[in-house]
Amino acid sequence: MPSLMSRIREVWLDRAIPPSLEDMEQYKSSLAQVQELADKIDALDWPGTEPLHDWGKNAPRLWLNKRKENELDKTRNQVSCLKSENWM
């Protein structure tokens, strides 16, 4: 179960983090669903829900990191375009 929870986090949950505020409601919904899933698994006394709980607890930091990453990518692309146009 622990490897499954880590895989869910890496493949599905990390991709669910929106890069902007536009999809914040959907993100909040995902957070609630993850918490509900983790609670149900805990109720069954199955191990390995820590990655799900951690993801929920760290949601603000994860979103901010994604936002920063997205903005840095945009800036790099703009600078790259300027360089290719011989502006620099």
CORLIN-V219342 format. One record per backbone hydrogen bond with DSSP energy under -0.5 kcal/mol. CO is the residue of the C=O (numbers start at 1). NH is the residue of the N-H. Records with the same first field share a line. If there is no record, write none. Layout:
CO=NH ; NH
This chain:
1=5
2=6
3=7
4=8
5=9
6=10
7=11
8=12 ; 13
9=14
12=16
13=16
14=17
16=18
20=23
21=24
23=27
24=28
25=29
26=30
27=31
28=32
29=33
30=34
31=35
32=36
33=37
34=38
35=39
36=40
37=41
38=42
39=43
40=44
41=44 ; 46
42=45
49=52 ; 53
50=54
51=55
52=56
53=57
54=58
56=59
58=62
59=63
60=64
61=65
62=66
63=67
64=68
65=69
66=70
67=71
68=72
69=73
70=74
71=75
72=76
73=77
74=78
75=79
76=80
77=81
78=82
79=83
80=84
81=85
82=87 ; 88
83=86
